[in-house]
Amino acid sequence: MQYLANLAEVEVSQIYRIENGKINPKLSTILIIAKALEINPSVFFL
């Protein structure tokens, strides 16, 4: 998680909250994470 947080320049605690369904990320955050993972953002909505 720390690696992804560093790549996306997002707090690791935010990554954990998103992953665990505690928060709904903004579209801009989804786009940043998708870019860091080098995937299409639509993958998050399948």
VMD Tcl script that builds the backbone (N, CA, C; Angstrom):
set m [mol new atoms 138]
animate dup $m
set s [atomselect $m all]
$s set {name element resname resid chain x y z} {
  {N N MET 1 A 0.802 -1.185 0.000}
  {CA C MET 1 A 0.000 0.000 0.000}
  {C C MET 1 A 0.854 1.263 0.000}
  {N N GLN 2 A 1.943 1.231 0.733}
  {CA C GLN 2 A 2.814 2.402 0.808}
  {C C GLN 2 A 3.362 2.750 -0.573}
  {N N TYR 3 A 3.720 1.727 -1.355}
  {CA C TYR 3 A 4.258 1.952 -2.702}
  {C C TYR 3 A 3.216 2.657 -3.575}
  {N N LEU 4 A 1.992 2.174 -3.560}
  {CA C LEU 4 A 0.921 2.795 -4.331}
  {C C LEU 4 A 0.669 4.219 -3.853}
  {N N ALA 5 A 0.634 4.404 -2.569}
  {CA C ALA 5 A 0.412 5.738 -2.017}
  {C C ALA 5 A 1.506 6.699 -2.494}
  {N N ASN 6 A 2.734 6.229 -2.509}
  {CA C ASN 6 A 3.835 7.068 -2.991}
  {C C ASN 6 A 3.686 7.380 -4.471}
  {N N LEU 7 A 3.357 6.372 -5.274}
  {CA C LEU 7 A 3.183 6.575 -6.716}
  {C C LEU 7 A 2.071 7.573 -7.013}
  {N N ALA 8 A 0.973 7.428 -6.306}
  {CA C ALA 8 A -0.205 8.263 -6.549}
  {C C ALA 8 A -0.159 9.584 -5.781}
  {N N GLU 9 A 0.815 9.723 -4.907}
  {CA C GLU 9 A 0.929 10.900 -4.044}
  {C C GLU 9 A -0.358 11.117 -3.250}
  {N N VAL 10 A -0.809 10.012 -2.660}
  {CA C VAL 10 A -2.015 9.988 -1.833}
  {C C VAL 10 A -1.614 9.396 -0.493}
  {N N GLU 11 A -2.225 9.854 0.572}
  {CA C GLU 11 A -1.917 9.304 1.893}
  {C C GLU 11 A -2.250 7.815 1.944}
  {N N VAL 12 A -1.381 7.038 2.559}
  {CA C VAL 12 A -1.610 5.598 2.658}
  {C C VAL 12 A -2.902 5.312 3.413}
  {N N SER 13 A -3.229 6.136 4.395}
  {CA C SER 13 A -4.479 5.938 5.138}
  {C C SER 13 A -5.689 6.102 4.224}
  {N N GLN 14 A -5.584 6.992 3.245}
  {CA C GLN 14 A -6.681 7.171 2.296}
  {C C GLN 14 A -6.815 5.938 1.402}
  {N N ILE 15 A -5.708 5.363 0.980}
  {CA C ILE 15 A -5.738 4.142 0.172}
  {C C ILE 15 A -6.437 3.037 0.951}
  {N N TYR 16 A -6.089 2.877 2.223}
  {CA C TYR 16 A -6.718 1.854 3.059}
  {C C TYR 16 A -8.224 2.094 3.195}
  {N N ARG 17 A -8.624 3.337 3.417}
  {CA C ARG 17 A -10.055 3.637 3.571}
  {C C ARG 17 A -10.828 3.374 2.280}
  {N N ILE 18 A -10.219 3.684 1.153}
  {CA C ILE 18 A -10.861 3.400 -0.136}
  {C C ILE 18 A -10.983 1.892 -0.323}
  {N N GLU 19 A -9.899 1.183 -0.086}
  {CA C GLU 19 A -9.886 -0.271 -0.277}
  {C C GLU 19 A -10.912 -0.969 0.609}
  {N N ASN 20 A -11.083 -0.472 1.812}
  {CA C ASN 20 A -11.992 -1.110 2.763}
  {C C ASN 20 A -13.420 -0.581 2.691}
  {N N GLY 21 A -13.684 0.300 1.733}
  {CA C GLY 21 A -15.029 0.814 1.545}
  {C C GLY 21 A -15.471 1.808 2.598}
  {N N LYS 22 A -14.522 2.379 3.314}
  {CA C LYS 22 A -14.861 3.351 4.358}
  {C C LYS 22 A -15.193 4.717 3.768}
  {N N ILE 23 A -14.582 5.036 2.622}
  {CA C ILE 23 A -14.851 6.304 1.956}
  {C C ILE 23 A -15.043 6.057 0.462}
  {N N ASN 24 A -15.731 6.961 -0.181}
  {CA C ASN 24 A -15.871 6.955 -1.628}
  {C C ASN 24 A -14.931 8.031 -2.168}
  {N N PRO 25 A -13.950 7.635 -2.965}
  {CA C PRO 25 A -12.995 8.625 -3.449}
  {C C PRO 25 A -13.612 9.540 -4.509}
  {N N LYS 26 A -13.051 10.725 -4.615}
  {CA C LYS 26 A -13.430 11.648 -5.674}
  {C C LYS 26 A -12.950 11.054 -7.004}
  {N N LEU 27 A -13.588 11.469 -8.083}
  {CA C LEU 27 A -13.182 11.018 -9.404}
  {C C LEU 27 A -11.719 11.369 -9.666}
  {N N SER 28 A -11.294 12.527 -9.227}
  {CA C SER 28 A -9.904 12.936 -9.438}
  {C C SER 28 A -8.933 11.976 -8.745}
  {N N THR 29 A -9.309 11.478 -7.578}
  {CA C THR 29 A -8.468 10.514 -6.863}
  {C C THR 29 A -8.427 9.186 -7.605}
  {N N ILE 30 A -9.566 8.758 -8.125}
  {CA C ILE 30 A -9.616 7.524 -8.910}
  {C C ILE 30 A -8.699 7.640 -10.118}
  {N N LEU 31 A -8.745 8.777 -10.784}
  {CA C LEU 31 A -7.905 8.977 -11.964}
  {C C LEU 31 A -6.418 8.958 -11.612}
  {N N ILE 32 A -6.072 9.557 -10.500}
  {CA C ILE 32 A -4.673 9.576 -10.052}
  {C C ILE 32 A -4.192 8.165 -9.730}
  {N N ILE 33 A -5.008 7.397 -9.023}
  {CA C ILE 33 A -4.634 6.029 -8.651}
  {C C ILE 33 A -4.538 5.151 -9.897}
  {N N ALA 34 A -5.488 5.300 -10.809}
  {CA C ALA 34 A -5.452 4.522 -12.044}
  {C C ALA 34 A -4.192 4.832 -12.847}
  {N N LYS 35 A -3.836 6.093 -12.915}
  {CA C LYS 35 A -2.621 6.479 -13.635}
  {C C LYS 35 A -1.391 5.863 -12.978}
  {N N ALA 36 A -1.335 5.886 -11.648}
  {CA C ALA 36 A -0.200 5.300 -10.920}
  {C C ALA 36 A -0.097 3.799 -11.176}
  {N N LEU 37 A -1.258 3.145 -11.298}
  {CA C LEU 37 A -1.284 1.696 -11.548}
  {C C LEU 37 A -1.166 1.356 -13.032}
  {N N GLU 38 A -1.206 2.389 -13.865}
  {CA C GLU 38 A -1.153 2.227 -15.319}
  {C C GLU 38 A -2.297 1.352 -15.827}
  {N N ILE 39 A -3.500 1.664 -15.343}
  {CA C ILE 39 A -4.707 0.946 -15.773}
  {C C ILE 39 A -5.762 1.961 -16.186}
  {N N ASN 40 A -6.755 1.481 -16.885}
  {CA C ASN 40 A -7.889 2.315 -17.278}
  {C C ASN 40 A -8.781 2.517 -16.054}
  {N N PRO 41 A -9.179 3.734 -15.754}
  {CA C PRO 41 A -10.031 3.983 -14.584}
  {C C PRO 41 A -11.340 3.193 -14.588}
  {N N SER 42 A -11.811 2.797 -15.746}
  {CA C SER 42 A -13.068 2.045 -15.827}
  {C C SER 42 A -12.988 0.707 -15.087}
  {N N VAL 43 A -11.784 0.218 -14.852}
  {CA C VAL 43 A -11.594 -1.047 -14.125}
  {C C VAL 43 A -12.211 -0.965 -12.728}
  {N N PHE 44 A -12.208 0.202 -12.138}
  {CA C PHE 44 A -12.761 0.370 -10.799}
  {C C PHE 44 A -14.278 0.264 -10.759}
  {N N PHE 45 A -14.901 0.326 -11.922}
  {CA C PHE 45 A -16.359 0.333 -11.977}
  {C C PHE 45 A -16.947 -0.945 -12.558}
  {N N LEU 46 A -16.146 -1.960 -12.675}
  {CA C LEU 46 A -16.634 -3.230 -13.229}
  {C C LEU 46 A -17.364 -4.042 -12.178}
}
mol reanalyze $m
mol bondsrecalc $m
mol representation Tube
mol addrep $m
